[in-house]
Amino acid sequence: MVNTYQVHTSGSAGEAALLAVNKLTKAQIADALKIYAKRESVIIGTILGVSVDGVIFTPVEGWQPNMADAFTDICIVPWIQIHELLGNVPDGTMEGFFDGNNRN
């Protein structure tokens, strides 16, 4: 069996479900991504969708999956980081997240 990674696109039932589970709106996601782009000095060219991990984007404007190297610069902003950017959790909550600390 081949494991797959599911990305739910804008307007899909999967997107709505993940936003509901994370108690977020599309407007809040947009606000958090603006803050993220500024703080991290990154370009958010195309938002690809959401997954169980967070919001997925690429710096490429007008991204299409058939582009050369289309999957080279895919980025994920974890849900907990979205909440931190919005002030829903204390600053520093993301510290240690990727090394396994601060996870439930």
N, CA, C and O atoms as CSV, one atom per row, in Angstrom:
chain,resi,resn,atom,element,x,y,z
A,1,MET,N,N,0.842,-1.185,0.000
A,1,MET,CA,C,0.000,0.000,0.000
A,1,MET,C,C,0.886,1.246,0.000
A,1,MET,O,O,1.888,1.305,0.712
A,2,VAL,N,N,0.512,2.225,-0.791
A,2,VAL,CA,C,1.240,3.489,-0.857
A,2,VAL,C,C,0.529,4.499,0.035
A,2,VAL,O,O,-0.664,4.757,-0.124
A,3,ASN,N,N,1.271,5.057,0.963
A,3,ASN,CA,C,0.694,6.100,1.814
A,3,ASN,C,C,0.588,7.389,1.016
A,3,ASN,O,O,1.473,7.720,0.227
A,4,THR,N,N,-0.485,8.100,1.226
A,4,THR,CA,C,-0.681,9.369,0.531
A,4,THR,C,C,-0.848,10.480,1.560
A,4,THR,O,O,-1.129,10.235,2.733
A,5,TYR,N,N,-0.670,11.680,1.094
A,5,TYR,CA,C,-0.832,12.852,1.939
A,5,TYR,C,C,-1.970,13.663,1.357
A,5,TYR,O,O,-1.894,14.117,0.215
A,6,GLN,N,N,-3.014,13.847,2.127
A,6,GLN,CA,C,-4.204,14.522,1.609
A,6,GLN,C,C,-4.169,16.011,1.935
A,6,GLN,O,O,-4.011,16.416,3.087
A,7,VAL,N,N,-4.322,16.810,0.887
A,7,VAL,CA,C,-4.421,18.253,1.006
A,7,VAL,C,C,-5.832,18.649,0.592
A,7,VAL,O,O,-6.289,18.310,-0.500
A,8,HIS,N,N,-6.508,19.363,1.467
A,8,HIS,CA,C,-7.879,19.795,1.205
A,8,HIS,C,C,-7.842,21.222,0.672
A,8,HIS,O,O,-7.297,22.121,1.312
A,9,THR,N,N,-8.419,21.415,-0.492
A,9,THR,CA,C,-8.375,22.716,-1.153
A,9,THR,C,C,-9.473,23.638,-0.640
A,9,THR,O,O,-10.407,23.211,0.039
A,10,SER,N,N,-9.335,24.896,-0.980
A,10,SER,CA,C,-10.275,25.927,-0.544
A,10,SER,C,C,-11.699,25.588,-0.979
A,10,SER,O,O,-11.955,25.252,-2.135
A,11,GLY,N,N,-12.605,25.685,-0.028
A,11,GLY,CA,C,-14.005,25.439,-0.304
A,11,GLY,C,C,-14.429,23.989,-0.182
A,11,GLY,O,O,-15.614,23.683,-0.317
A,12,SER,N,N,-13.491,23.091,0.069
A,12,SER,CA,C,-13.836,21.674,0.160
A,12,SER,C,C,-14.388,21.327,1.545
A,12,SER,O,O,-14.188,22.057,2.515
A,13,ALA,N,N,-15.080,20.205,1.607
A,13,ALA,CA,C,-15.611,19.729,2.887
A,13,ALA,C,C,-14.471,19.417,3.857
A,13,ALA,O,O,-14.600,19.638,5.062
A,14,GLY,N,N,-13.360,18.904,3.333
A,14,GLY,CA,C,-12.202,18.606,4.180
A,14,GLY,C,C,-11.617,19.858,4.801
A,14,GLY,O,O,-11.231,19.855,5.970
A,15,GLU,N,N,-11.550,20.927,4.025
A,15,GLU,CA,C,-11.058,22.198,4.558
A,15,GLU,C,C,-11.981,22.680,5.676
A,15,GLU,O,O,-11.518,23.078,6.744
A,16,ALA,N,N,-13.268,22.643,5.426
A,16,ALA,CA,C,-14.237,23.098,6.430
A,16,ALA,C,C,-14.102,22.290,7.713
A,16,ALA,O,O,-14.153,22.846,8.810
A,17,ALA,N,N,-13.931,20.989,7.577
A,17,ALA,CA,C,-13.802,20.128,8.756
A,17,ALA,C,C,-12.532,20.446,9.541
A,17,ALA,O,O,-12.566,20.524,10.769
A,18,LEU,N,N,-11.414,20.630,8.843
A,18,LEU,CA,C,-10.153,20.927,9.542
A,18,LEU,C,C,-10.184,22.308,10.187
A,18,LEU,O,O,-9.647,22.488,11.280
A,19,LEU,N,N,-10.800,23.279,9.534
A,19,LEU,CA,C,-10.938,24.599,10.149
A,19,LEU,C,C,-11.806,24.508,11.398
A,19,LEU,O,O,-11.504,25.136,12.413
A,20,ALA,N,N,-12.872,23.738,11.328
A,20,ALA,CA,C,-13.762,23.579,12.487
A,20,ALA,C,C,-13.046,22.888,13.643
A,20,ALA,O,O,-13.161,23.317,14.791
A,21,VAL,N,N,-12.317,21.833,13.347
A,21,VAL,CA,C,-11.575,21.103,14.387
A,21,VAL,C,C,-10.567,22.023,15.070
A,21,VAL,O,O,-10.360,21.944,16.281
A,22,ASN,N,N,-9.946,22.892,14.282
A,22,ASN,CA,C,-8.932,23.798,14.824
A,22,ASN,C,C,-9.517,25.120,15.302
A,22,ASN,O,O,-8.782,26.013,15.724
A,23,LYS,N,N,-10.845,25.246,15.237
A,23,LYS,CA,C,-11.560,26.442,15.701
A,23,LYS,C,C,-11.012,27.714,15.057
A,23,LYS,O,O,-10.714,28.699,15.733
A,24,LEU,N,N,-10.890,27.661,13.732
A,24,LEU,CA,C,-10.366,28.783,12.959
A,24,LEU,C,C,-11.275,29.079,11.776
A,24,LEU,O,O,-12.006,28.213,11.296
A,25,THR,N,N,-11.210,30.326,11.320
A,25,THR,CA,C,-11.934,30.729,10.121
A,25,THR,C,C,-10.929,31.000,9.005
A,25,THR,O,O,-9.727,31.111,9.249
A,26,LYS,N,N,-11.431,31.104,7.795
A,26,LYS,CA,C,-10.559,31.446,6.675
A,26,LYS,C,C,-9.926,32.827,6.872
A,26,LYS,O,O,-8.765,33.037,6.523
A,27,ALA,N,N,-10.686,33.751,7.424
A,27,ALA,CA,C,-10.151,35.097,7.681
A,27,ALA,C,C,-9.010,35.035,8.696
A,27,ALA,O,O,-8.011,35.738,8.544
A,28,GLN,N,N,-9.146,34.212,9.715
A,28,GLN,CA,C,-8.073,34.068,10.698
A,28,GLN,C,C,-6.820,33.449,10.068
A,28,GLN,O,O,-5.697,33.851,10.373
A,29,ILE,N,N,-7.026,32.484,9.201
A,29,ILE,CA,C,-5.893,31.871,8.495
A,29,ILE,C,C,-5.178,32.934,7.662
A,29,ILE,O,O,-3.950,33.010,7.673
A,30,ALA,N,N,-5.935,33.742,6.951
A,30,ALA,CA,C,-5.339,34.811,6.133
A,30,ALA,C,C,-4.539,35.773,7.008
A,30,ALA,O,O,-3.428,36.161,6.646
A,31,ASP,N,N,-5.095,36.160,8.154
A,31,ASP,CA,C,-4.390,37.060,9.067
A,31,ASP,C,C,-3.097,36.426,9.575
A,31,ASP,O,O,-2.050,37.072,9.601
A,32,ALA,N,N,-3.177,35.165,9.977
A,32,ALA,CA,C,-1.997,34.474,10.499
A,32,ALA,C,C,-0.917,34.350,9.431
A,32,ALA,O,O,0.266,34.517,9.730
A,33,LEU,N,N,-1.303,34.062,8.201
A,33,LEU,CA,C,-0.312,33.926,7.135
A,33,LEU,C,C,0.357,35.257,6.807
A,33,LEU,O,O,1.537,35.282,6.457
A,34,LYS,N,N,-0.375,36.357,6.913
A,34,LYS,CA,C,0.238,37.680,6.706
A,34,LYS,C,C,1.312,37.926,7.770
A,34,LYS,O,O,2.408,38.398,7.466
A,35,ILE,N,N,0.981,37.601,9.009
A,35,ILE,CA,C,1.943,37.767,10.103
A,35,ILE,C,C,3.135,36.844,9.886
A,35,ILE,O,O,4.284,37.256,10.041
A,36,TYR,N,N,2.858,35.608,9.532
A,36,TYR,CA,C,3.916,34.619,9.302
A,36,TYR,C,C,4.873,35.085,8.199
A,36,TYR,O,O,6.090,35.032,8.370
A,37,ALA,N,N,4.325,35.539,7.078
A,37,ALA,CA,C,5.149,35.989,5.951
A,37,ALA,C,C,6.065,37.131,6.364
A,37,ALA,O,O,7.237,37.164,5.989
A,38,LYS,N,N,5.530,38.057,7.132
A,38,LYS,CA,C,6.332,39.199,7.575
A,38,LYS,C,C,7.415,38.769,8.559
A,38,LYS,O,O,8.578,39.144,8.412
A,39,ARG,N,N,7.029,37.982,9.563
A,39,ARG,CA,C,7.996,37.544,10.584
A,39,ARG,C,C,9.101,36.666,10.019
A,39,ARG,O,O,10.261,36.782,10.416
A,40,GLU,N,N,8.740,35.793,9.094
A,40,GLU,CA,C,9.702,34.830,8.554
A,40,GLU,C,C,10.359,35.311,7.269
A,40,GLU,O,O,11.220,34.625,6.717
A,41,SER,N,N,9.962,36.482,6.788
A,41,SER,CA,C,10.481,37.040,5.534
A,41,SER,C,C,10.338,36.039,4.386
A,41,SER,O,O,11.293,35.760,3.661
A,42,VAL,N,N,9.130,35.512,4.240
A,42,VAL,CA,C,8.848,34.570,3.162
A,42,VAL,C,C,7.734,35.119,2.285
A,42,VAL,O,O,6.969,35.995,2.689
A,43,ILE,N,N,7.666,34.590,1.096
A,43,ILE,CA,C,6.604,34.936,0.161
A,43,ILE,C,C,5.608,33.787,0.152
A,43,ILE,O,O,5.987,32.625,0.001
A,44,ILE,N,N,4.349,34.116,0.312
A,44,ILE,CA,C,3.297,33.119,0.190
A,44,ILE,C,C,2.635,33.373,-1.154
A,44,ILE,O,O,1.722,34.190,-1.277
A,45,GLY,N,N,3.122,32.649,-2.161
A,45,GLY,CA,C,2.647,32.869,-3.525
A,45,GLY,C,C,1.317,32.208,-3.803
A,45,GLY,O,O,0.421,32.816,-4.390
A,46,THR,N,N,1.186,30.954,-3.379
A,46,THR,CA,C,-0.045,30.194,-3.611
A,46,THR,C,C,-0.336,29.348,-2.382
A,46,THR,O,O,0.514,28.578,-1.934
A,47,ILE,N,N,-1.524,29.490,-1.846
A,47,ILE,CA,C,-1.959,28.615,-0.756
A,47,ILE,C,C,-2.549,27.377,-1.417
A,47,ILE,O,O,-3.514,27.464,-2.177
A,48,LEU,N,N,-1.961,26.233,-1.122
A,48,LEU,CA,C,-2.394,24.988,-1.750
A,48,LEU,C,C,-3.584,24.369,-1.037
A,48,LEU,O,O,-4.400,23.686,-1.656
A,49,GLY,N,N,-3.681,24.609,0.263
A,49,GLY,CA,C,-4.789,24.057,1.028
A,49,GLY,C,C,-4.391,23.796,2.461
A,49,GLY,O,O,-3.451,24.395,2.983
A,50,VAL,N,N,-5.123,22.890,3.091
A,50,VAL,CA,C,-4.853,22.530,4.476
A,50,VAL,C,C,-4.764,21.011,4.590
A,50,VAL,O,O,-5.311,20.270,3.773
A,51,SER,N,N,-4.065,20.577,5.616
A,51,SER,CA,C,-3.942,19.151,5.904
A,51,SER,C,C,-4.078,18.967,7.403
A,51,SER,O,O,-4.288,19.934,8.136
A,52,VAL,N,N,-3.959,17.745,7.855
A,52,VAL,CA,C,-4.012,17.498,9.294
A,52,VAL,C,C,-2.874,18.208,10.012
A,52,VAL,O,O,-2.950,18.435,11.220
A,53,ASP,N,N,-1.823,18.559,9.287
A,53,ASP,CA,C,-0.657,19.205,9.881
A,53,ASP,C,C,-0.755,20.721,9.960
A,53,ASP,O,O,-0.201,21.327,10.877
A,54,GLY,N,N,-1.451,21.344,9.012
A,54,GLY,CA,C,-1.542,22.800,9.000
A,54,GLY,C,C,-1.867,23.337,7.627
A,54,GLY,O,O,-2.448,22.645,6.792
A,55,VAL,N,N,-1.483,24.580,7.406
A,55,VAL,CA,C,-1.750,25.271,6.141
A,55,VAL,C,C,-0.543,25.068,5.225
A,55,VAL,O,O,0.605,25.235,5.637
A,56,ILE,N,N,-0.826,24.708,3.989
A,56,ILE,CA,C,0.232,24.376,3.033
A,56,ILE,C,C,0.277,25.444,1.950
A,56,ILE,O,O,-0.744,25.815,1.371
A,57,PHE,N,N,1.506,25.935,1.688
A,57,PHE,CA,C,1.672,26.962,0.660
A,57,PHE,C,C,2.983,26.766,-0.068
A,57,PHE,O,O,3.830,25.972,0.340
A,58,THR,N,N,3.134,27.502,-1.152
A,58,THR,CA,C,4.386,27.570,-1.890
A,58,THR,C,C,4.668,29.043,-2.184
A,58,THR,O,O,3.737,29.837,-2.313
A,59,PRO,N,N,5.937,29.410,-2.290
A,59,PRO,CA,C,6.247,30.795,-2.631
A,59,PRO,C,C,5.959,31.126,-4.101
A,59,PRO,O,O,6.026,32.288,-4.501
A,60,VAL,N,N,5.647,30.127,-4.882
A,60,VAL,CA,C,5.421,30.317,-6.317
A,60,VAL,C,C,4.005,30.846,-6.564
A,60,VAL,O,O,3.015,30.205,-6.208
A,61,GLU,N,N,3.934,32.010,-7.172
A,61,GLU,CA,C,2.644,32.604,-7.554
A,61,GLU,C,C,2.073,31.820,-8.727
A,61,GLU,O,O,2.792,31.521,-9.681
A,62,GLY,N,N,0.792,31.485,-8.665
A,62,GLY,CA,C,0.157,30.756,-9.759
A,62,GLY,C,C,0.645,29.323,-9.892
A,62,GLY,O,O,0.675,28.770,-10.992
A,63,TRP,N,N,1.024,28.728,-8.781
A,63,TRP,CA,C,1.551,27.363,-8.768
A,63,TRP,C,C,0.604,26.372,-9.431
A,63,TRP,O,O,-0.612,26.441,-9.256
A,64,GLN,N,N,1.172,25.463,-10.185
A,64,GLN,CA,C,0.436,24.352,-10.798
A,64,GLN,C,C,1.248,23.078,-10.579
A,64,GLN,O,O,2.477,23.131,-10.625
A,65,PRO,N,N,0.603,21.940,-10.341
A,65,PRO,CA,C,1.349,20.717,-10.057
A,65,PRO,C,C,2.212,20.209,-11.207
A,65,PRO,O,O,3.118,19.407,-10.981
A,66,ASN,N,N,1.956,20.652,-12.420
A,66,ASN,CA,C,2.748,20.189,-13.561
A,66,ASN,C,C,3.965,21.067,-13.844
A,66,ASN,O,O,4.672,20.838,-14.825
A,67,MET,N,N,4.218,22.058,-13.008
A,67,MET,CA,C,5.387,22.931,-13.189
A,67,MET,C,C,6.665,22.146,-12.882
A,67,MET,O,O,6.661,21.212,-12.080
A,68,ALA,N,N,7.748,22.544,-13.532
A,68,ALA,CA,C,9.043,21.938,-13.219
A,68,ALA,C,C,9.363,22.210,-11.745
A,68,ALA,O,O,9.205,23.336,-11.273
A,69,ASP,N,N,9.800,21.212,-11.040
A,69,ASP,CA,C,10.138,21.321,-9.617
A,69,ASP,C,C,8.962,21.814,-8.768
A,69,ASP,O,O,9.158,22.505,-7.768
A,70,ALA,N,N,7.754,21.458,-9.168
A,70,ALA,CA,C,6.549,21.953,-8.500
A,70,ALA,C,C,6.518,21.622,-7.012
A,70,ALA,O,O,5.959,22.383,-6.223
A,71,PHE,N,N,7.099,20.518,-6.628
A,71,PHE,CA,C,6.984,20.093,-5.231
A,71,PHE,C,C,8.268,20.322,-4.438
A,71,PHE,O,O,8.464,19.735,-3.374
A,72,THR,N,N,9.135,21.174,-4.962
A,72,THR,CA,C,10.401,21.465,-4.289
A,72,THR,C,C,10.226,22.403,-3.105
A,72,THR,O,O,10.824,22.175,-2.053
A,73,ASP,N,N,9.435,23.437,-3.245
A,73,ASP,CA,C,9.310,24.467,-2.212
A,73,ASP,C,C,7.922,24.496,-1.584
A,73,ASP,O,O,7.279,25.544,-1.540
A,74,ILE,N,N,7.470,23.370,-1.107
A,74,ILE,CA,C,6.188,23.297,-0.417
A,74,ILE,C,C,6.441,23.515,1.070
A,74,ILE,O,O,7.333,22.895,1.648
A,75,CYS,N,N,5.667,24.386,1.680
A,75,CYS,CA,C,5.853,24.743,3.091
A,75,CYS,C,C,4.571,24.475,3.879
A,75,CYS,O,O,3.468,24.567,3.338
A,76,ILE,N,N,4.725,24.148,5.144
A,76,ILE,CA,C,3.574,23.930,6.024
A,76,ILE,C,C,3.729,24.808,7.255
A,76,ILE,O,O,4.776,24.813,7.903
A,77,VAL,N,N,2.677,25.547,7.570
A,77,VAL,CA,C,2.620,26.284,8.830
A,77,VAL,C,C,1.708,25.456,9.742
A,77,VAL,O,O,0.503,25.372,9.506
A,78,PRO,N,N,2.280,24.847,10.780
A,78,PRO,CA,C,1.483,23.978,11.661
A,78,PRO,C,C,0.343,24.731,12.343
A,78,PRO,O,O,0.431,25.932,12.600
A,79,TRP,N,N,-0.720,23.997,12.626
A,79,TRP,CA,C,-1.889,24.595,13.282
A,79,TRP,C,C,-1.502,25.310,14.563
A,79,TRP,O,O,-1.994,26.406,14.832
A,80,ILE,N,N,-0.631,24.710,15.352
A,80,ILE,CA,C,-0.260,25.351,16.621
A,80,ILE,C,C,0.441,26.677,16.373
A,80,ILE,O,O,0.291,27.620,17.151
A,81,GLN,N,N,1.209,26.751,15.284
A,81,GLN,CA,C,1.867,28.020,14.957
A,81,GLN,C,C,0.845,29.051,14.490
A,81,GLN,O,O,0.982,30.237,14.791
A,82,ILE,N,N,-0.167,28.615,13.766
A,82,ILE,CA,C,-1.247,29.524,13.361
A,82,ILE,C,C,-1.881,30.119,14.619
A,82,ILE,O,O,-2.101,31.328,14.700
A,83,HIS,N,N,-2.170,29.267,15.590
A,83,HIS,CA,C,-2.772,29.747,16.840
A,83,HIS,C,C,-1.824,30.691,17.590
A,83,HIS,O,O,-2.267,31.681,18.172
A,84,GLU,N,N,-0.546,30.390,17.576
A,84,GLU,CA,C,0.432,31.269,18.239
A,84,GLU,C,C,0.474,32.631,17.551
A,84,GLU,O,O,0.491,33.664,18.220
A,85,LEU,N,N,0.491,32.637,16.230
A,85,LEU,CA,C,0.527,33.895,15.485
A,85,LEU,C,C,-0.702,34.758,15.759
A,85,LEU,O,O,-0.623,35.986,15.746
A,86,LEU,N,N,-1.819,34.114,16.003
A,86,LEU,CA,C,-3.068,34.829,16.279
A,86,LEU,C,C,-3.221,35.198,17.748
A,86,LEU,O,O,-4.181,35.875,18.117
A,87,GLY,N,N,-2.296,34.766,18.585
A,87,GLY,CA,C,-2.375,35.072,20.007
A,87,GLY,C,C,-3.326,34.168,20.774
A,87,GLY,O,O,-3.736,34.498,21.887
A,88,ASN,N,N,-3.682,33.025,20.187
A,88,ASN,CA,C,-4.592,32.096,20.853
A,88,ASN,C,C,-3.903,31.206,21.882
A,88,ASN,O,O,-4.554,30.637,22.758
A,89,VAL,N,N,-2.597,31.092,21.773
A,89,VAL,CA,C,-1.789,30.332,22.729
A,89,VAL,C,C,-0.595,31.206,23.098
A,89,VAL,O,O,-0.268,32.134,22.359
A,90,PRO,N,N,0.056,30.932,24.214
A,90,PRO,CA,C,1.181,31.782,24.625
A,90,PRO,C,C,2.329,31.769,23.618
A,90,PRO,O,O,2.598,30.752,22.978
A,91,ASP,N,N,3.003,32.919,23.487
A,91,ASP,CA,C,4.208,32.983,22.663
A,91,ASP,C,C,5.179,31.927,23.159
A,91,ASP,O,O,5.289,31.682,24.361
A,92,GLY,N,N,5.881,31.309,22.226
A,92,GLY,CA,C,6.851,30.272,22.584
A,92,GLY,C,C,6.270,28.870,22.576
A,92,GLY,O,O,6.992,27.902,22.811
A,93,THR,N,N,4.983,28.746,22.310
A,93,THR,CA,C,4.361,27.427,22.280
A,93,THR,C,C,5.014,26.543,21.222
A,93,THR,O,O,5.118,25.329,21.402
A,94,MET,N,N,5.450,27.145,20.127
A,94,MET,CA,C,6.083,26.374,19.052
A,94,MET,C,C,7.486,25.902,19.411
A,94,MET,O,O,8.000,24.980,18.779
A,95,GLU,N,N,8.114,26.510,20.405
A,95,GLU,CA,C,9.474,26.103,20.775
A,95,GLU,C,C,9.490,24.627,21.096
A,95,GLU,O,O,8.690,24.153,21.904
A,96,GLY,N,N,10.381,23.908,20.479
A,96,GLY,CA,C,10.514,22.485,20.720
A,96,GLY,C,C,9.497,21.621,20.002
A,96,GLY,O,O,9.530,20.398,20.138
A,97,PHE,N,N,8.600,22.220,19.244
A,97,PHE,CA,C,7.542,21.449,18.583
A,97,PHE,C,C,8.112,20.405,17.629
A,97,PHE,O,O,7.681,19.251,17.632
A,98,PHE,N,N,9.077,20.812,16.817
A,98,PHE,CA,C,9.590,19.900,15.806
A,98,PHE,C,C,10.545,18.858,16.353
A,98,PHE,O,O,10.810,17.860,15.684
A,99,ASP,N,N,11.068,19.062,17.552
A,99,ASP,CA,C,11.919,18.034,18.131
A,99,ASP,C,C,11.167,17.153,19.113
A,99,ASP,O,O,11.770,16.360,19.836
A,100,GLY,N,N,9.830,17.296,19.136
A,100,GLY,CA,C,8.998,16.415,19.946
A,100,GLY,C,C,8.586,16.976,21.296
A,100,GLY,O,O,7.765,16.374,21.988
A,101,ASN,N,N,9.134,18.106,21.679
A,101,ASN,CA,C,8.720,18.741,22.940
A,101,ASN,C,C,7.465,19.562,22.688
A,101,ASN,O,O,7.170,19.906,21.544
A,102,ASN,N,N,6.742,19.872,23.718
A,102,ASN,CA,C,5.520,20.702,23.628
A,102,ASN,C,C,4.440,20.087,22.752
A,102,ASN,O,O,3.609,20.809,22.201
A,103,ARG,N,N,4.438,18.795,22.617
A,103,ARG,CA,C,3.357,18.120,21.898
A,103,ARG,C,C,2.493,17.398,22.912
A,103,ARG,O,O,2.976,16.953,23.953
A,104,ASN,N,N,1.216,17.285,22.603
A,104,ASN,CA,C,0.312,16.550,23.488
A,104,ASN,C,C,0.572,15.082,23.405
A,104,ASN,O,O,-0.094,14.298,24.081
